[in-house]
Amino acid sequence: MHMHLHMHMHMYAHVHVQGAASLHNQYMHLTNYSINKHSSKFVQNSDASADDTGSKWSLSALRRHLARCGVDVTRLNNLIDELIVKTLVAVEPGVTSACRRYCAHRNSCFELLGFDVLIDDCLKPWLLEVNLSPSLSTDTPLDLKVKSQMLAQLFTLVSIEPYDRAQHKREQHEKQAERFTRLARGESAAHQRGARPQTPAGALPPDAVRAVRLLDEEAAKSGAWRRVFPVAHGEAAYRPLFAKERPLNWLLCAVL
C-alpha cells in the first residue's frame, strides 16, 4: 500500500498582533474562529475578493503579506508541508490497517483533514491540532469562495461520479447474462476472464504501473490541490519514519 497526501492552496489565516498588555486576552491566544468571532474587535469579511482585510485572511493573502515583509515564504511552506507529512506518517500504520479491514477498494473512501498550525515569531510552524471533517460553514463571502472552490476541486480529485442505481443493476444483469451465454457455448471460466498478461523482464510490476498511472491521473485533475507526498527526494526525508517498508512510496518518489 502507498499513500497520496494533498494539501489545498486555499486555507485560512487568523491574524493577530500580540503585545504585553494583552497576555490575558483569550481572543489573542486561542486562534479559533468559533471563539474569536464573538470578540468586540473581530472584523468580519464582507468582500470575497478582499482576502487580506478583517480578522480572517486566506492563506494566499498571508503568504503575499509575508513575502512583502521579506520572509522566505518558500522555506516556510516547506516546513509546513513537512509538519503535515510527518503527522500523517505517525498514524500511517493504524490507517493502513483500517483500510485493509474495512475498504473493499482503494478508491472507496477519502478524508478531508483540517490542520491548525501556529507560526511563532521565529517563523517556526507548530501543530496545534488536526480536525477530522473540519467545519464547512460559510458565514462570509470569503468563506463561501474558499470552501466552495475547495470542495468542488476535492470531488474532482477523488473522482466522485453520479451513481445511477438502476443503470448499475442493468449492467450487472447484462454481464451475468453474457457469462451464462459463454458457459452455454462451453467456454471455461478462465477463458472468459482471459489469459493474464506476462510482465516482460525489466518492466515495472502491475501494481507499480497502476501507482504511477494514478499519480498522473491525480496530477491532471488536482486543481488548486497540491500533492505533498510522495514528492521528489521524499525517500531521504521520510523513509526512516515509516513503521514498515513501503516500496511503492519510494518508487513514486524516484519517478518524480
GUDREN-545552 format. One record per residue (C-alpha): residue number from 1; x, y, z; residue in one letter. Coordinates in steps of 0.2 Angstrom, whole numbers, m for minus. Last residue first. Example, Ala and Ser with C-alpha at 12.3 -4.5 7.8 and 13.67 -1.06 7.14 Angstrom:
2
+-----+-------+-------+-------+----+
:   i :    px :    py :    pz : aa :
+-----+-------+-------+-------+----+
:   2 :    68 :    m5 :    36 :  s :
:   1 :    62 :   m22 :    39 :  a :
+-----+-------+-------+-------+----+
END
This chain:
256
+-----+-------+-------+-------+----+
:   i :    px :    py :    pz : aa :
+-----+-------+-------+-------+----+
: 256 :    45 :    61 :   m48 :  l :
: 255 :    48 :    43 :   m53 :  v :
: 254 :    60 :    41 :   m38 :  a :
: 253 :    47 :    47 :   m26 :  c :
: 252 :    35 :    35 :   m34 :  l :
: 251 :    46 :    20 :   m32 :  l :
: 250 :    49 :    26 :   m14 :  w :
: 249 :    31 :    25 :   m10 :  n :
: 248 :    29 :     9 :   m19 :  l :
: 247 :    42 :     1 :    m9 :  p :
: 246 :    33 :     4 :     8 :  r :
: 245 :    44 :    m3 :    22 :  e :
: 244 :    35 :    m3 :    39 :  k :
: 243 :    35 :     9 :    53 :  a :
: 242 :    39 :    24 :    42 :  f :
: 241 :    50 :    37 :    49 :  l :
: 240 :    66 :    32 :    41 :  p :
: 239 :    59 :    33 :    23 :  r :
: 238 :    53 :    51 :    26 :  y :
: 237 :    67 :    64 :    21 :  a :
: 236 :    78 :    53 :    10 :  a :
: 235 :    63 :    45 :     1 :  e :
: 234 :    54 :    61 :    m2 :  g :
: 233 :    68 :    67 :   m14 :  h :
: 232 :    54 :    71 :   m27 :  a :
: 231 :    37 :    70 :   m19 :  v :
: 230 :    25 :    57 :   m12 :  p :
: 229 :    18 :    66 :    m3 :  f :
: 228 :    14 :    84 :    m3 :  v :
: 227 :     2 :    84 :   m18 :  r :
: 226 :    m5 :   101 :   m21 :  r :
: 225 :   m24 :   104 :   m23 :  w :
: 224 :   m28 :   120 :   m33 :  a :
: 223 :   m34 :   110 :   m47 :  g :
: 222 :   m29 :    91 :   m44 :  s :
: 221 :   m37 :    84 :   m60 :  k :
: 220 :   m21 :    81 :   m71 :  a :
: 219 :   m10 :    77 :   m56 :  a :
: 218 :   m22 :    64 :   m49 :  e :
: 217 :   m22 :    55 :   m66 :  e :
: 216 :    m3 :    55 :   m67 :  d :
: 215 :    m1 :    48 :   m49 :  l :
: 214 :   m14 :    35 :   m53 :  l :
: 213 :    m4 :    29 :   m68 :  r :
: 212 :    12 :    28 :   m57 :  v :
: 211 :     3 :    18 :   m45 :  a :
: 210 :    m5 :     6 :   m58 :  r :
: 209 :    12 :     3 :   m66 :  v :
: 208 :    19 :    m1 :   m49 :  a :
: 207 :     5 :   m13 :   m45 :  d :
: 206 :     7 :   m21 :   m62 :  p :
: 205 :    26 :   m25 :   m60 :  p :
: 204 :    38 :   m12 :   m68 :  l :
: 203 :    47 :   m20 :   m83 :  a :
: 202 :    64 :   m27 :   m83 :  g :
: 201 :    58 :   m44 :   m90 :  a :
: 200 :    41 :   m43 :   m98 :  p :
: 199 :    26 :   m45 :   m86 :  t :
: 198 :    15 :   m59 :   m93 :  q :
: 197 :    m3 :   m55 :   m97 :  p :
: 196 :   m16 :   m65 :   m88 :  r :
: 195 :   m26 :   m75 :  m100 :  a :
: 194 :   m44 :   m70 :  m102 :  g :
: 193 :   m58 :   m70 :   m89 :  r :
: 192 :   m69 :   m79 :  m100 :  q :
: 191 :   m56 :   m92 :  m105 :  h :
: 190 :   m53 :   m95 :   m86 :  a :
: 189 :   m71 :   m98 :   m83 :  a :
: 188 :   m71 :  m111 :   m97 :  s :
: 187 :   m81 :  m108 :  m113 :  e :
: 186 :   m93 :  m122 :  m117 :  g :
: 185 :  m105 :  m112 :  m128 :  r :
: 184 :  m118 :  m112 :  m113 :  a :
: 183 :  m104 :  m105 :  m102 :  l :
: 182 :  m102 :   m91 :  m114 :  r :
: 181 :  m121 :   m87 :  m114 :  t :
: 180 :  m121 :   m88 :   m95 :  f :
: 179 :  m107 :   m76 :   m93 :  r :
: 178 :  m116 :   m64 :  m105 :  e :
: 177 :  m132 :   m65 :   m95 :  a :
: 176 :  m122 :   m61 :   m79 :  q :
: 175 :  m114 :   m46 :   m88 :  k :
: 174 :  m131 :   m39 :   m94 :  e :
: 173 :  m139 :   m41 :   m77 :  h :
: 172 :  m124 :   m32 :   m69 :  q :
: 171 :  m126 :   m18 :   m82 :  e :
: 170 :  m145 :   m16 :   m78 :  r :
: 169 :  m142 :   m16 :   m60 :  k :
: 168 :  m129 :    m2 :   m62 :  h :
: 167 :  m141 :     8 :   m73 :  q :
: 166 :  m155 :     7 :   m60 :  a :
: 165 :  m143 :    13 :   m46 :  r :
: 164 :  m137 :    28 :   m55 :  d :
: 163 :  m122 :    35 :   m46 :  y :
: 162 :  m116 :    52 :   m50 :  p :
: 161 :   m97 :    52 :   m50 :  e :
: 160 :   m84 :    57 :   m37 :  i :
: 159 :   m67 :    56 :   m45 :  s :
: 158 :   m56 :    59 :   m29 :  v :
: 157 :   m48 :    75 :   m37 :  l :
: 156 :   m65 :    81 :   m45 :  t :
: 155 :   m73 :    80 :   m28 :  f :
: 154 :   m59 :    89 :   m20 :  l :
: 153 :   m60 :   103 :   m33 :  q :
: 152 :   m78 :   106 :   m30 :  a :
: 151 :   m75 :   106 :   m11 :  l :
: 150 :   m60 :   118 :   m12 :  m :
: 149 :   m69 :   130 :   m23 :  q :
: 148 :   m85 :   130 :   m12 :  s :
: 147 :   m74 :   132 :     4 :  k :
: 146 :   m64 :   147 :    m2 :  v :
: 145 :   m77 :   157 :   m10 :  k :
: 144 :   m91 :   153 :     3 :  l :
: 143 :   m79 :   158 :    17 :  d :
: 142 :   m74 :   174 :     8 :  l :
: 141 :   m92 :   179 :     6 :  p :
: 140 :   m94 :   177 :    25 :  t :
: 139 :  m103 :   164 :    37 :  d :
: 138 :  m100 :   149 :    26 :  t :
: 137 :  m100 :   133 :    37 :  s :
: 136 :   m88 :   119 :    31 :  l :
: 135 :   m81 :   115 :    48 :  s :
: 134 :   m67 :   102 :    48 :  p :
: 133 :   m71 :    83 :    45 :  s :
: 132 :   m57 :    77 :    56 :  l :
: 131 :   m48 :    91 :    64 :  n :
: 130 :   m29 :    90 :    67 :  v :
: 129 :   m22 :   100 :    81 :  e :
: 128 :   m10 :   113 :    87 :  l :
: 127 :     5 :   109 :    75 :  l :
: 126 :    19 :   121 :    77 :  w :
: 125 :    27 :   131 :    62 :  p :
: 124 :    43 :   140 :    65 :  k :
: 123 :    44 :   158 :    59 :  l :
: 122 :    55 :   164 :    73 :  c :
: 121 :    40 :   174 :    80 :  d :
: 120 :    29 :   158 :    80 :  d :
: 119 :    18 :   151 :    67 :  i :
: 118 :     4 :   141 :    74 :  l :
: 117 :    m4 :   127 :    63 :  v :
: 116 :   m22 :   120 :    64 :  d :
: 115 :   m23 :   106 :    51 :  f :
: 114 :   m40 :   102 :    44 :  g :
: 113 :   m42 :    85 :    37 :  l :
: 112 :   m53 :    79 :    22 :  l :
: 111 :   m54 :    60 :    22 :  e :
: 110 :   m56 :    48 :     7 :  f :
: 109 :   m66 :    32 :     3 :  c :
: 108 :   m69 :    19 :    m9 :  s :
: 107 :   m54 :    22 :   m20 :  n :
: 106 :   m43 :     8 :   m14 :  r :
: 105 :   m57 :    m5 :   m14 :  h :
: 104 :   m65 :   m16 :    m1 :  a :
: 103 :   m61 :    m4 :    12 :  c :
: 102 :   m64 :   m10 :    30 :  y :
: 101 :   m50 :   m21 :    36 :  r :
: 100 :   m37 :   m16 :    23 :  r :
:  99 :   m41 :     2 :    26 :  c :
:  98 :   m41 :     0 :    45 :  a :
:  97 :   m23 :    m7 :    44 :  s :
:  96 :   m17 :     7 :    33 :  t :
:  95 :   m24 :    20 :    44 :  v :
:  94 :   m17 :    12 :    60 :  g :
:  93 :     1 :    10 :    52 :  p :
:  92 :     0 :    28 :    45 :  e :
:  91 :    m3 :    37 :    61 :  v :
:  90 :    14 :    44 :    63 :  a :
:  89 :    16 :    46 :    44 :  v :
:  88 :     1 :    58 :    45 :  l :
:  87 :    10 :    70 :    57 :  t :
:  86 :    26 :    68 :    47 :  k :
:  85 :    18 :    73 :    31 :  v :
:  84 :     9 :    89 :    39 :  i :
:  83 :    25 :    95 :    48 :  l :
:  82 :    35 :    93 :    32 :  e :
:  81 :    22 :   103 :    22 :  d :
:  80 :    23 :   117 :    35 :  i :
:  79 :    42 :   117 :    34 :  l :
:  78 :    41 :   118 :    15 :  n :
:  77 :    29 :   132 :    15 :  n :
:  76 :    40 :   142 :    27 :  l :
:  75 :    55 :   139 :    16 :  r :
:  74 :    45 :   145 :     1 :  t :
:  73 :    39 :   160 :    11 :  v :
:  72 :    56 :   167 :    15 :  d :
:  71 :    50 :   182 :    24 :  v :
:  70 :    55 :   199 :    17 :  g :
:  69 :    39 :   209 :    23 :  c :
:  68 :    32 :   209 :     6 :  r :
:  67 :    33 :   190 :     6 :  a :
:  66 :    24 :   189 :    22 :  l :
:  65 :    10 :   199 :    15 :  h :
:  64 :     9 :   188 :     0 :  r :
:  63 :     9 :   172 :    10 :  r :
:  62 :    m5 :   179 :    22 :  l :
:  61 :   m16 :   183 :     7 :  a :
:  60 :   m13 :   166 :     0 :  s :
:  59 :   m18 :   158 :    17 :  l :
:  58 :   m35 :   167 :    16 :  s :
:  57 :   m37 :   180 :    29 :  w :
:  56 :   m49 :   181 :    44 :  k :
:  55 :   m48 :   196 :    56 :  s :
:  54 :   m53 :   209 :    43 :  g :
:  53 :   m44 :   213 :    26 :  t :
:  52 :   m32 :   202 :    16 :  d :
:  51 :   m45 :   191 :     6 :  d :
:  50 :   m53 :   207 :    m2 :  a :
:  49 :   m61 :   197 :   m17 :  s :
:  48 :   m73 :   189 :    m6 :  a :
:  47 :   m80 :   205 :     1 :  d :
:  46 :   m88 :   207 :    18 :  s :
:  45 :   m75 :   200 :    29 :  n :
:  44 :   m79 :   202 :    48 :  q :
:  43 :   m68 :   212 :    60 :  v :
:  42 :   m67 :   205 :    77 :  f :
:  41 :   m64 :   218 :    90 :  k :
:  40 :   m80 :   215 :   100 :  s :
:  39 :   m74 :   197 :   101 :  s :
:  38 :   m88 :   184 :    97 :  h :
:  37 :   m80 :   179 :    81 :  k :
:  36 :   m64 :   175 :    90 :  n :
:  35 :   m72 :   159 :    98 :  i :
:  34 :   m79 :   150 :    83 :  s :
:  33 :   m64 :   157 :    73 :  y :
:  32 :   m51 :   148 :    84 :  n :
:  31 :   m35 :   157 :    87 :  t :
:  30 :   m35 :   155 :   106 :  l :
:  29 :   m21 :   167 :   110 :  h :
:  28 :   m27 :   184 :   106 :  m :
:  27 :   m46 :   181 :   109 :  y :
:  26 :   m41 :   174 :   126 :  q :
:  25 :   m35 :   191 :   131 :  n :
:  24 :   m24 :   189 :   147 :  h :
:  23 :    m7 :   192 :   139 :  l :
:  22 :   m15 :   208 :   130 :  s :
:  21 :    m4 :   222 :   138 :  a :
:  20 :    12 :   213 :   133 :  a :
:  19 :     8 :   214 :   115 :  g :
:  18 :     2 :   202 :   102 :  q :
:  17 :    m3 :   206 :    84 :  v :
:  16 :   m16 :   194 :    77 :  h :
:  15 :   m20 :   187 :    60 :  v :
:  14 :   m31 :   171 :    58 :  h :
:  13 :   m25 :   163 :    42 :  a :
:  12 :   m37 :   152 :    32 :  y :
:  11 :   m34 :   140 :    18 :  m :
:  10 :   m34 :   140 :    m1 :  h :
:   9 :   m19 :   130 :    m8 :  m :
:   8 :   m27 :   113 :    m4 :  h :
:   7 :   m15 :   100 :     3 :  m :
:   6 :   m14 :    83 :    m5 :  h :
:   5 :    m7 :    66 :     3 :  l :
:   4 :    m5 :    50 :    m8 :  h :
:   3 :    m1 :    34 :     2 :  m :
:   2 :     6 :    18 :    m3 :  h :
:   1 :     0 :     0 :     0 :  m :
+-----+-------+-------+-------+----+
END
